[in-house]
Each structure stands twice: as structure tokens, then as C-alpha cells.
Amino acid sequence: MKRFTVTATIDRPKGYQDKYGNIYPISYGFVPGVVAGDGEGQDVYILTRGTAPDKTFTGEIIAVVLRSDDVEDKWVIADAGASWTVGEITQAIAFIERYFDSKVVLLESIR
């Protein structure tokens, strides 16, 4: 699958603390209009080497986080043209993914 561009709405900006005490080291949100397995907007982890966004972010879906023990997979969105390794992504999202049986699959660059 090739990368594609989306705009995400951020509902958990970098530094957000959820009800379980997890503090988000990256921004997290959803893609309005794309329904995920849980019936809600498709969730996305947002990776950027620049300033963390706090309301919306437009970028490329660079990877999919496949969860074998959940009803939905997660998308990883980054700056257009950005290069992230599976290891870098895995480390960045470990704060939540440590609770799931998941793996990161990179998408092909469109360039």
C-alpha cells in the first residue's frame, strides 16, 4: 500500500494525560470521516520532527499499526516525505502500544 495524505483532528496533544495516567509524548488524534473498526473516527499517532501540533495536522500516512487483540488498527501520520524506521515508530508509540499485541507495517513512499 502506498502512502496517502490526510488531515487529522488532534484530541490528545503532546503532554496529554489520560485517565490511566499515560502521558502522551506525541500528539494523537483521528481522521474525521474515516470510520475505524470501533465505529469511531480512524485513530492516528502523529509523528513530526518539528513542533508538535495541537489542533490539526496534515501529513502522510507512513505506517499502519496492526493490532491482533483489538477491534481497530492505528495509522501513523508524519510530515510529507518524512522517513521513519519501524524501530523509531515502535519506540514513539510504545507508551500505548505496550498494552497491545501489535506490529508496525511501513507504507511505500509515493515519491
C-alpha positions as CSV (number, residue, x, y, z in Angstrom):
1,M,0.0,0.0,0.0
2,K,1.3,3.5,-0.8
3,R,1.3,6.5,1.4
4,F,-1.5,9.0,1.2
5,T,-2.3,12.4,2.7
6,V,-4.9,13.1,5.4
7,T,-5.7,15.8,7.8
8,A,-6.2,14.7,11.4
9,T,-8.0,16.4,14.3
10,I,-5.9,16.2,17.4
11,D,-7.8,15.3,20.6
12,R,-4.8,14.4,22.7
13,P,-1.9,16.8,22.1
14,K,1.6,16.1,23.2
15,G,1.7,16.2,27.1
16,Y,-1.9,15.0,27.5
17,Q,-2.5,12.6,30.4
18,D,-5.3,10.1,30.0
19,K,-7.5,8.6,32.8
20,Y,-5.0,5.7,33.2
21,G,-2.1,8.0,33.8
22,N,-0.4,7.6,30.4
23,I,1.3,10.8,29.3
24,Y,1.4,11.3,25.6
25,P,4.9,12.1,24.3
26,I,3.4,12.7,20.8
27,S,0.1,14.1,19.5
28,Y,-2.7,11.7,18.9
29,G,-6.0,12.2,17.1
30,F,-8.4,10.9,14.4
31,V,-9.3,11.3,10.8
32,P,-12.8,12.7,10.5
33,G,-15.0,10.9,8.0
34,V,-13.0,7.7,8.1
35,V,-14.7,5.1,10.3
36,A,-12.5,2.6,12.1
37,G,-13.3,-0.9,13.5
38,D,-14.7,0.6,16.7
39,G,-17.2,2.7,14.8
40,E,-15.4,6.0,15.6
41,G,-13.0,8.1,13.5
42,Q,-9.8,6.4,12.5
43,D,-7.2,6.9,15.2
44,V,-3.7,8.2,14.3
45,Y,-0.4,8.7,16.0
46,I,1.2,11.9,14.8
47,L,5.0,11.9,14.3
48,T,6.8,15.1,13.5
49,R,10.4,16.2,13.9
50,G,9.1,19.8,14.2
51,T,6.8,21.5,16.7
52,A,4.1,19.2,17.9
53,P,0.7,20.2,16.6
54,D,-2.2,20.8,19.0
55,K,-5.4,21.1,16.9
56,T,-4.9,19.7,13.4
57,F,-2.2,18.1,11.3
58,T,-1.9,17.3,7.6
59,G,0.6,14.7,6.6
60,E,1.2,11.3,5.0
61,I,0.1,8.0,6.5
62,I,3.5,6.3,6.7
63,A,2.6,3.2,8.6
64,V,-0.2,1.1,10.0
65,V,-0.1,-0.4,13.5
66,L,-1.8,-3.8,13.2
67,R,-3.3,-5.0,16.5
68,S,-4.2,-8.6,16.8
69,D,-6.0,-8.1,20.1
70,D,-8.2,-5.1,19.3
71,V,-11.1,-4.1,17.0
72,E,-9.1,-1.5,15.2
73,D,-5.7,-0.8,13.8
74,K,-4.0,2.6,14.2
75,W,-2.5,4.8,11.5
76,V,0.8,6.7,11.8
77,I,0.9,10.1,10.2
78,A,4.1,12.1,9.7
79,D,5.3,15.2,7.8
80,A,5.1,14.7,4.0
81,G,8.3,13.0,2.7
82,A,9.5,12.1,6.2
83,S,11.4,8.9,6.8
84,W,10.9,6.9,10.0
85,T,12.0,3.4,10.7
86,V,9.9,0.7,12.2
87,G,12.1,0.9,15.3
88,E,11.6,4.7,15.6
89,I,7.9,4.4,15.2
90,T,7.7,1.5,17.7
91,Q,9.6,3.5,20.3
92,A,7.5,6.6,19.8
93,I,4.2,4.8,20.2
94,A,5.3,2.3,23.0
95,F,3.6,4.4,25.6
96,I,0.2,3.0,24.5
97,E,1.1,0.0,22.3
98,R,2.8,-1.8,25.2
99,Y,-0.7,-2.8,26.2
100,F,-1.5,-4.5,22.9
101,D,-0.1,-7.2,20.7
102,S,0.8,-5.1,17.7
103,K,3.2,-4.6,14.9
104,V,4.2,-1.7,12.7
105,V,4.0,-2.0,8.9
106,L,5.5,0.7,6.8
107,L,3.7,2.0,3.7
108,E,5.6,2.6,0.4
109,S,6.7,6.1,-0.4
110,I,4.7,7.8,-3.2
111,R,7.9,9.6,-4.4
